[in-house]
Amino acid sequence: MKPLRNPNKWRASVPRAAQIHVLTRTVAACFALVSAAHAGEVFSSLQFRNEQKEPDVPATPPALQRVSFAETPPRIDGKLDDPCWQTAEPFSPFSVYRLKRLAVEQRQVKACFDQEHVYFAVVCVKAPGHQLVTRTTWNDDGHIWEDDEVELFLDPALRHVEYYQLIVNSAGNLFDARHTVSWVQDPAAAEVAFKTKRDTDKGWSSEAKLKVAVGEDAWVVEIAIPVRAMGVPGVPLGAKWGLEVTSANRRTGELTNWVPCDWHDPASYGQIWLGEPQLDVRDLSFGAAAYGENRCQAALKPLAQAGEYRVVVSVTDASGERQNATTVALAAGATRQIAVPYTIEARQGEAKAELTVADPRGRMVYYSVQRGEIPALLGLTVRPYGQFSDVREVRGKIAVSLGALSRQTMKLEAALAGPGGEKSELIPGIDGTTLEFGITAAGLKPGIHTLKVRLLDAAGAEVETGQASFGLAEPPL
């Protein structure tokens, strides 16, 4: 949804000494919050902006590989004689990392899936009689990448912020880890800039079952990965997952990969298409995913079967797990908008919101997940703390993080108190995230002034409060 813009300015009919006004400079992606009809005692206009950093999207389309459903799952024995492997389409050839040429000794990858697993078969060509390098002799040894090995990188949510890595060497040893990517401000940059930060959980277990077979002119990795280990309740038909497959060949000294990209750049991975799509889901949004009542919205269009679809929104936070399920009738070829409410009860920590859709036959046909830190409910800052009373204005920010539905019912009450008394105002209707304001200093008496902001629910009960003080002194001249 594009941000709305309201050119109206809300001017308060109050003494200049108590007037607080918004900064007049234009702020990108602002949300005008209160119209001229809402004149009050303290604030003259309110504007919000959202400063969330979104991950970069690669400019070129990713490699895409169709993967078929396995009616009979493969036996994980390293022989690759199962019917699913005979019909599976091989991936495109491997290239040498950062070089525009194909690998000397190729790797061939095939994949298939069922409702609970994804399966991979990788055949690695080797020189006849060559002894493969296997210095690593136990699982979860981080030096396994120094061996002849195969690596799988999976991004089931396709959000480029969480992905899973599995490394298998020719002796059948396994290293697996979960990686999360965040975008943080770069303190070394001359201007405001962001850089990626990667955190690795080496304690994560893929619970994979695998078998390695070494032959005269090739060695084979066959592996079954349960998707629940990656936080996915099942494999939805028609889903697209991010994938990169890489391999190290110690004889040729080549590091090779299926998609020419950096190992730990999930935004550049290729994609696997898991079966034929059954449902078209567009404009999915979990909203701000903040404390209170939120709303999950999407547009659904059945591609294969009309009927009753079951839609479930699940939320997990520090207070527990909650679900809200509904049944939606979808007509053939028609798009229907849905809006399912969900609640975040915790005020801090991590929250996970999931959307699952099952078709009339009970098969999972869509799944999406969003994870993130619950933003602080209310924050207030005034800068600088002390200044002379002849300054034009004192500037500050109010940060409000609420669910979309809660923003419709909750209110802000602001009060400015100081040596000259107190002025307060009730501000109905909250939208956006960050309010920048200016307090006109002319007429305020020297001393300590305190701005207090209270967040109130529909009944007027206090939900959260914040305050900040600043001092004004007589000018020296």
C-alpha positions, 0 to 999 in steps of 0.5 A, spaced: 500 500 500 502 506 498 503 512 503 497 517 503 499 524 503 495 529 506 497 537 505 493 540 510 496 543 516 493 543 523 494 549 526 492 550 534 489 556 536 493 557 543 498 561 545 505 561 542 508 559 548 505 553 548 504 551 541 508 545 538 509 544 531 511 539 526 518 540 522 516 544 516 521 540 512 519 535 507 520 528 510 520 522 504 514 517 505 510 521 510 503 520 513 499 526 514 495 524 521 491 529 523 486 534 519 485 541 521 478 539 524 482 536 530 485 543 533 488 542 540 492 545 545 499 542 544 500 539 537 499 543 531 500 538 526 503 531 526 506 527 521 509 520 521 514 516 517 517 509 516 524 508 516 524 500 515 530 498 511 528 493 506 533 488 503 535 489 496 532 485 490 537 483 485 536 486 478 536 480 474 531 474 474 533 468 478 535 461 475 528 457 476 528 450 476 521 446 476 521 440 481 516 434 481 512 431 487 514 424 488 509 419 489 513 414 492 519 417 496 526 415 494 530 410 498 536 414 501 541 409 499 546 413 494 544 408 488 539 413 485 535 408 481 528 410 484 523 412 479 523 419 482 530 420 480 529 417 473 524 422 471 527 428 475 530 434 470 537 435 472 539 442 473 543 446 469 551 445 469 555 448 474 560 454 473 566 456 477 565 461 482 567 468 479 569 466 473 565 465 466 566 458 465 564 451 466 567 447 471 572 442 468 569 436 472 561 437 472 556 436 478 549 434 476 543 436 481 536 433 481 531 434 486 524 432 488 519 433 494 513 430 498 509 433 503 514 433 508 521 432 505 525 435 500 530 430 496 536 432 493 541 427 489 548 430 486 552 426 482 560 429 482 564 427 476 571 425 479 578 423 475 578 415 475 583 413 481 583 419 484 583 419 492 578 424 494 580 429 500 576 427 507 580 431 512 574 431 516 571 425 520 566 427 524 559 431 523 559 439 525 566 440 523 566 447 521 573 445 516 569 440 512 569 446 507 576 444 506 574 437 503 571 435 497 564 437 498 557 439 496 553 444 499 546 446 499 543 453 501 535 453 502 531 459 503 524 456 504 521 463 505 524 466 500 525 473 504 532 473 504 533 474 511 533 467 514 537 461 510 539 454 511 546 451 510 548 443 509 555 441 507 556 434 506 563 431 504 565 425 500 566 421 507 558 422 509 560 427 514 555 433 515 555 440 517 549 444 518 547 451 520 542 456 520 543 463 518 539 470 519 541 476 515 539 483 518 540 490 515 544 495 520 546 502 519 554 502 518 557 507 523 563 508 518 560 511 513 560 518 511 553 518 510 547 514 512 548 507 509 546 500 511 550 494 511 548 486 512 550 483 518 550 475 518 548 471 525 550 463 524 546 458 529 551 452 528 547 448 533 541 448 528 540 441 526 537 439 519 535 432 521 537 430 514 538 423 512 543 422 507 548 417 504 554 418 500 556 413 495 563 413 491 565 410 485 570 410 480 569 416 476 563 419 480 561 420 487 554 421 489 550 425 495 543 423 496 539 427 502 532 427 505 531 434 509 525 434 513 522 441 512 519 442 519 526 442 521 527 449 517 520 451 520 516 450 515 509 446 517 509 442 510 511 443 502 505 447 499 504 445 492 507 451 487 511 454 492 518 457 490 524 456 494 531 460 494 536 455 493 544 455 491 548 448 490 555 449 491 561 444 491 569 444 492 573 440 487 580 439 491 583 436 485 582 441 480 582 447 485 575 449 483 569 452 487 563 451 483 556 453 484 549 452 480 548 459 480 553 464 479 553 468 486 556 469 493 555 463 497 551 467 503 547 472 498 540 469 499 537 475 495 541 472 489 540 465 489 536 461 484 529 458 485 526 451 485 518 451 483 515 445 487 510 442 483 504 446 479 501 452 483 494 451 485 493 458 488 495 465 486 497 469 492 498 477 491 499 483 495 500 479 502 502 483 508 502 482 515 502 489 516 507 493 522 506 486 526 506 490 532 503 490 539 496 489 539 491 488 534 494 487 527 491 485 520 493 480 515 491 482 508 492 478 501 488 477 494 487 469 493 485 466 486 484 459 485 488 456 479 486 449 479 480 448 484 474 452 486 471 451 493 472 452 500 479 454 502 482 454 509 486 460 511 490 460 518 494 466 521 498 463 526 502 468 531 508 466 536 511 471 541 513 471 548 506 470 551 505 464 547 502 461 540 495 463 537 491 462 531 485 465 527 482 460 522 477 462 517 474 459 511 474 462 504 469 461 498 473 462 492 470 461 485 474 459 479 478 464 476 476 470 481 480 474 485 478 475 493 481 479 498 481 477 505 483 480 511 484 476 517 486 479 524 491 477 529 494 479 536 501 480 538 500 480 546 508 481 548 511 488 548 518 485 546 522 480 543 521 476 537 514 475 534 513 470 528 507 471 524 505 465 519 499 464 513 497 457 511 492 456 506 489 449 504 485 447 498 478 443 499 482 437 499 486 439 505 493 440 501 497 445 503 497 450 497 500 456 500 505 458 506 508 464 508 512 467 514 514 473 517 519 474 523 522 480 527 523 484 533 517 487 536 518 494 536 518 498 542 511 500 544 512 508 545 518 512 545 520 519 546 526 523 545 527 531 545 534 534 543 538 537 545 536 537 553 539 544 555 539 550 551 537 558 551 530 560 551 531 565 545 532 559 541 527 558 535 524 551 537 526 545 541 526 538 536 524 531 538 521 525 536 515 520 538 515 513 536 509 509 536 508 502 534 501 499 534 498 494 530 493 496 524 487 495 528 489 498 535 491 504 531 484 505 529 482 505 537 487 508 541 489 515 542 495 519 544 495 524 550 500 529 550 502 534 556 507 540 556 509 542 563 514 547 566 514 553 570 509 557 566 504 551 567 501 545 563 497 544 557 495 538 554 491 535 548 488 528 546 490 526 539 485 521 536 487 517 530 494 514 530 497 512 524 505 511 522 511 510 526 515 516 527 512 523 529 517 529 528 515 535 532 518 542 534 516 546 540 516 553 539 520 556 545 519 563 544 515 565 551 516 559 555 519 561 561 526 559 563 527 552 567 525 545 566 520 543 561 517 536 561 513 533 555 509 527 557 505 522 552 500 517 554 498 512 550 490 510 551 486 504 549 479 505 547 476 506 554 481 511 556 485 506 560 493 508 560 497 502 556 504 506 556 507 512 557 513 516 556 516 522 557 522 527 556 525 533 559 529 539 556 531 545 560 531 553 558 536 558 560 536 565 560 541 568 554 547 570 556 546 577 552 
